[in-house]
């Protein structure tokens, strides 16, 4: 599978092909966004174009990955000109493990079926329609613009107004809307869809607000991934030692909604098909450490890895110590 990384060294940006243990620079475009547009113009796939533009100039991947190089990894995709034209969103209740966690969050009686579990069951019944048919809509949520995306190694903040911050290890789809308003899937990447689960647990109607947090993507964009059944692992480290870990699974065989159904219900909205826009859409988590009673602390490191998706995504937690402050709005006139 073809894997790309976006790099920055000061003001210079480059795109590189992962050729372990090296990163081979691509000639020309310095971003996945530019490569995708070049592929559309040339009538080629990004995979073919990346292979054609790979040069002999390369870097040792390990120092870059460890943050010991002047070259720094960027998120696996961005809109390099207008970050606001990158929409970050997600689909929840796609995996049984996350549905069970949500059920436990929002019910007091074990036999009570919450709205979350009902929605998961609707997905089981109607989330995998026959080709040419439209299935039931999944749960959908908004994360923010591209400004909230963080790269491998960058801290994920728990702001002063948040009650908590917890990892959500999953795979995200990466898309570009072409000049004819058609969504084009560029590939997929490992993601950490960081959320405020304690705030959500107070009331499931807090879900929308709990999702408005920075999240991490990368380090690698896989252009042609296998997404039938993907094995992965999430782990949490404190002071250099792992204190929680869990094997996870994702992919179409592990989900109650097909990829085609998820993509239809995201891109059916005309506002999501604006030419030139980038979309990052999280496909849902299999398990959460919050469901096992874990609470992340400042300095803890979250690691998410999936087989076939390159190197693991690692991000420390950064908990704000500043007091929450009132935001006031004043009239302009």
C-alpha positions in Angstrom: 0.0 0.0 0.0 1.2 3.5 -0.9 1.8 5.7 2.2 2.6 9.4 2.2 3.7 11.9 4.9 3.5 15.7 4.9 6.6 17.4 6.2 7.7 20.9 7.2 11.1 22.4 7.9 10.7 26.0 8.8 8.8 27.6 6.0 9.5 24.7 3.6 6.9 22.0 3.0 7.5 18.7 1.3 5.6 15.6 0.5 7.3 12.2 0.9 6.7 8.6 0.1 7.2 6.1 2.9 9.9 3.6 1.9 10.9 2.2 5.3 13.2 3.0 6.9 13.4 6.1 4.6 11.2 8.9 3.4 11.6 9.6 -0.3 10.8 13.2 -1.3 8.3 13.8 -4.1 9.2 16.2 -6.8 6.9 19.2 -7.2 3.9 19.4 -4.9 4.5 20.0 -1.2 1.1 18.7 0.0 -1.4 15.9 -0.5 -3.9 18.5 -1.5 -1.7 19.7 -4.4 -0.9 16.1 -5.4 -4.6 15.3 -5.5 -5.3 18.3 -7.8 -2.4 17.3 -10.0 -3.7 13.8 -10.3 -7.1 15.0 -11.3 -5.6 17.3 -13.9 -3.5 14.5 -15.3 -6.2 11.9 -15.2 -4.1 9.6 -13.0 -4.5 8.2 -9.5 -2.5 9.8 -6.7 -0.7 6.4 -6.2 0.6 6.4 -9.8 1.6 10.1 -9.7 3.4 9.7 -6.3 5.4 6.7 -7.6 6.3 8.7 -10.7 7.4 11.8 -8.7 9.4 10.0 -6.0 13.0 11.1 -6.2 16.3 9.7 -4.9 16.5 12.4 -2.2 15.4 10.9 1.1 15.4 11.2 4.9 15.9 8.7 7.7 12.3 8.3 9.0 13.1 7.4 12.6 14.5 10.8 13.7 11.6 12.6 12.0 9.1 10.2 13.7 10.7 10.7 17.1 10.8 14.5 16.8 14.6 14.7 16.6 14.9 16.2 13.2 14.5 19.7 11.8 11.8 18.1 9.6 8.5 17.8 11.4 5.5 15.7 10.5 2.3 17.5 9.7 -1.2 15.9 9.9 -1.8 13.4 7.1 -4.0 15.9 5.2 -4.7 19.6 5.4 -6.0 22.4 3.2 -2.6 24.3 3.0 -4.2 27.6 1.8 -7.5 27.8 3.8 -7.7 25.6 6.9 -11.4 26.5 7.3 -12.1 24.7 4.0 -11.2 21.4 5.7 -14.3 19.9 7.5 -13.6 17.4 10.3 -16.6 15.2 11.2 -17.4 11.7 12.3 -19.9 8.8 12.5 -20.5 7.2 15.9 -22.2 4.0 17.1 -20.6 2.0 14.3 -18.9 -0.6 16.5 -20.4 -2.7 19.2 -17.8 -1.8 21.8 -18.5 1.9 21.5 -22.2 1.3 21.6 -21.8 -0.7 24.8 -19.7 2.1 26.3 -22.3 4.7 25.4 -25.1 2.5 26.8 -23.2 2.3 30.1 -22.7 6.0 30.1 -26.3 6.9 29.8 -28.4 4.3 31.6 -29.0 3.5 35.2 -30.9 0.2 34.6 -29.1 -2.6 32.8 -32.2 -3.6 31.0 -33.0 -0.1 29.8 -32.2 0.4 26.1 -30.9 3.9 25.6 -31.3 6.0 22.4 -27.6 5.2 21.6 -28.2 1.5 21.7 -31.4 1.8 19.7 -29.5 3.7 17.0 -26.8 1.1 16.9 -29.4 -1.6 16.4 -30.9 0.4 13.6 -27.5 0.4 12.0 -27.4 -3.4 12.3 -30.8 -3.7 10.7 -30.4 -1.1 7.9 -26.8 0.2 7.7 -25.6 -2.2 5.0 -27.9 -1.7 2.1 -27.8 -3.5 -1.2 -25.8 -1.8 -4.0 -27.9 1.0 -5.5 -30.0 1.4 -2.3 -29.8 4.0 0.5 -29.5 2.6 4.1 -30.5 4.1 7.4 -28.5 7.3 8.4 -25.8 6.8 11.1 -25.1 9.1 14.0 -23.2 12.1 12.6 -21.2 14.8 14.5 -19.1 17.8 13.7 -15.6 18.1 15.1 -14.4 21.5 13.7 -12.4 22.9 10.8 -8.9 21.9 9.8 -7.5 24.2 12.5 -8.3 21.5 15.1 -6.1 18.8 13.4 -2.9 17.9 15.2 0.0 15.9 13.9 1.8 12.9 15.4 3.7 13.9 18.4 1.8 17.1 19.1 -0.1 17.5 22.3 -3.9 17.2 22.4 -5.1 19.8 24.9 -7.8 19.5 27.5 -8.9 23.2 27.8 -9.9 24.9 31.0 -13.6 24.6 30.2 -13.4 20.9 29.5 -14.3 18.3 32.1 -12.1 15.6 30.6 -10.2 14.4 27.6 -10.1 10.8 26.3 -8.7 9.0 23.4 -10.8 7.5 20.6 -8.6 5.3 18.4 -10.0 4.9 14.9 -9.5 5.2 11.2 -10.5 8.4 9.3 -11.3 8.8 5.6 -9.7 11.6 3.7 -11.6 13.2 0.8 -11.4 16.0 -1.8 -14.3 17.5 -3.6 -13.5 17.8 -7.3 -14.5 20.6 -9.7 -17.7 18.8 -10.5 -18.7 18.6 -6.9 -18.0 14.9 -6.7 -16.4 13.5 -3.5 -13.1 11.7 -4.1 -11.6 9.5 -1.5 -7.9 10.1 -1.3 -7.2 7.5 1.3 -7.4 6.8 5.0 -5.2 7.5 8.1 -4.9 6.5 11.7 -6.8 8.9 14.0 -7.3 9.9 17.6 -10.8 11.5 17.8 -10.2 13.0 21.2 -13.4 13.8 23.1 -14.7 15.0 26.5 -16.4 11.8 27.7 -17.1 13.0 31.2 -19.1 16.0 29.9 -21.0 13.6 27.5 -21.8 11.3 30.4 -23.8 14.0 32.2 -26.4 13.9 29.4 -26.2 12.4 26.0 -27.4 15.7 24.6 -23.9 17.0 25.5 -22.5 14.8 22.7 -22.2 17.7 20.2 -20.3 19.9 22.6 -18.1 17.0 23.8 -16.8 16.5 20.3 -15.6 20.1 19.8 -12.0 19.3 20.7 -8.7 19.1 18.8 -7.9 15.7 17.4 -4.9 14.0 15.8 -4.4 12.4 12.4 -1.5 10.5 10.8 1.3 10.3 10.7 0.8 8.6 7.3 -1.9 8.8 4.7 -2.6 5.4 3.1 -3.7 5.9 -0.5 -5.1 2.4 -1.2 -5.9 0.8 2.1 -7.6 -2.6 2.7 -10.5 -1.8 5.0 -12.4 -5.0 5.3 -11.2 -6.1 8.7 -8.3 -4.1 10.3 -6.7 -5.1 13.6 -5.3 -2.5 15.9 -4.2 -1.6 19.4 -4.6 1.4 21.6 -2.4 2.0 24.6 -1.9 4.7 27.3 1.5 5.4 28.9 2.3 7.3 32.1 5.9 8.1 33.0 7.1 5.8 30.3 5.1 2.8 31.4 1.9 1.4 29.8 -1.0 1.5 32.2 -3.8 0.5 29.9 -3.9 -1.3 26.5 -6.6 -2.9 24.4 -6.7 -4.7 21.1 -9.2 -3.2 18.7 -10.8 -3.9 15.3 -12.3 -1.7 12.6 -13.2 -2.1 9.0 -16.4 -2.8 7.1 -16.6 -6.4 8.5 -16.5 -5.0 12.0 -19.0 -2.2 11.6 -22.8 -2.1 11.4 -22.7 0.5 8.6 -21.0 -0.1 5.3 -18.5 2.5 4.1 -20.7 3.3 1.1 -23.6 4.1 3.5 -21.5 6.3 5.7 -20.1 8.2 2.8 -23.6 8.7 1.2 -25.1 10.1 4.4 -22.1 12.5 4.8 -22.0 13.7 1.3 -25.7 13.8 0.5 -25.7 17.4 1.9 -24.9 19.9 -0.8 -22.8 22.0 1.6 -20.5 19.0 1.9 -19.8 18.9 -1.8 -18.2 22.3 -2.4 -15.5 22.1 -5.0 -12.0 22.3 -3.5 -13.0 21.4 0.0 -11.2 18.7 2.1 -13.1 16.4 4.4 -11.7 14.3 7.3 -14.4 11.8 8.5 -13.8 9.5 11.5 -15.4 6.1 11.1 -15.9 5.3 14.8 -14.1 3.7 17.7 -14.2 0.1 18.8 -13.3 0.7 22.5 -12.5 3.6 24.9 -10.3 3.6 27.9 -13.0 5.8 29.6 -15.3 2.8 29.4 -12.8 0.9 31.5 -12.7 3.6 34.1 -9.5 5.2 33.0 -8.8 9.0 33.5 -6.0 10.6 31.5 -3.6 13.0 33.2 -1.3 15.7 32.0 1.7 14.2 30.2 0.1 10.8 29.5 0.8 9.5 26.0 -1.9 8.0 23.8 -0.8 5.6 21.1 -3.1 4.3 18.3 -1.9 1.8 15.6 -3.6 -0.2 12.9 -2.1 -3.0 10.8 -1.4 -1.8 7.3 -1.6 1.9 8.2 2.1 2.6 8.9 3.6 3.8 12.1 1.6 4.4 15.2 0.1 7.8 16.0 1.3 9.1 19.4 0.2 12.2 21.2 0.7 13.5 24.7 -2.2 14.9 26.8 -1.8 18.5 27.8 -4.2 19.6 30.6 -4.7 23.3 31.0 -4.1 24.6 34.5 -5.6 28.0 33.7 -8.9 28.9 35.4 -12.0 28.9 33.2 -12.9 32.4 32.2 -16.1 34.0 31.1 -16.3 34.9 27.5 -18.3 38.1 27.0 -19.8 39.5 23.8 -20.2 43.2 23.3 -22.3 45.0 20.7 -20.4 46.4 17.7 -22.2 49.7 17.7 
